[in-house]
Amino acid sequence: MSTRETVVRVNPAPAPAHVGQATAVEQARAVAEVAAAVQVAQQNPRDMNRAWAEMQAACSRTGLANRAFYAVKNRGTGPSVHLARELARIWGNMDYGVHELHRDDVRGLSEIRAYAWDQQTNVRSSRTFQVPHAKMAGGARKPLTDLQDVYLNNQNIGARAVRESILAALPADFVEEAKDRCRATIERGDGKPLVDRIADMLAAFAGVGVKVPQIETRLGRKRGQWTAADVAELSVVYSSIRRGELAADDEFPSQVTGEEIAAQAAALPAAPEQPVSMPAAVQSEWDDAGADPGEQPDAVPAADEAPAGKFAGGAITDAQQRKLHACLRDAGIGTRDEGLAYISDVLDKGFNSTKEMTKVEAARVIDRLEKFIAQQEPPAGEGQ
């Protein structure tokens, strides 16, 4: 009986491709460049006294102090990339930057690396992350397709990472001293009287559509009570608005005076004098919307006495909703559809819910219903 052996030959893995001369030269050059940078940094160490003195002098100038902080919605405030780069320059023997390692236009993604390297102490802070080719607009993600938009988006996010890398590589007390000096410089205003700085700040905010009452509401104090710290805070907010980091409407919601509200209410179509009949009373559906028959709602003023507030965005209050639903029941308007039809008819404007009404509109409808209930006559709709 013979035995037959089967020999299986496995081909060896292919040898790596030959490294070209240009590639080898570039690799050697990069290694030599790093070694030379470390050697030069160690042979010429930084003068700590000079670095601290130069930092204090730079942060005492308004040119740097006014750009030293950022303010971004939902992310708060902090030292800006401009301050971080200036501190890295003053500290010396430091290398930092942003590298786009890879871009995938099919997946809509870029790989970015940001770093900061203290060549003297060999302290290195780096961040590698992926950046989608998209931006947030109106609470939704919007893809970026233009090459320039993708580049700017990558650089913008990369700059934030560089800022964090630099601040992580620098001594903490060096950074804190710089921040304190910049805040003091902003508050001091380079020797300019506070009243003049307030006037200049108001003029600047007026250029972006922000009025004095809006600023007073944000600070919680009248203009005559503002301090240097308030002006410093407003300076950071204004700079962020100019850079597009904040929206003026978000930071300073628009406000309308009582006179303006009354004028806008008066501009609504006037109600005719003749009454019309309304549907008979049926099972009330307004209780489901939050009205409590036994609850005593707060008094609601008539349209010409509507409280001051934000007209365009001043939504109906909870007290007005309760009052409105109670009046509709008392007027014999029991169903939700009938009530919305009546409200739409009075205001000559369609509504899908009472929550869509403004304070002035609610006050007008309530006033109309109360007059009807007092006279025991059917209320008249505007369009009838």
Order of alpha helices (4+ residues) and beta strands (2+ residues): alpha-alpha-alpha-beta-beta-alpha-beta-beta-beta-beta-beta-alpha-alpha-alpha-alpha-alpha-alpha-alpha-alpha-alpha-alpha
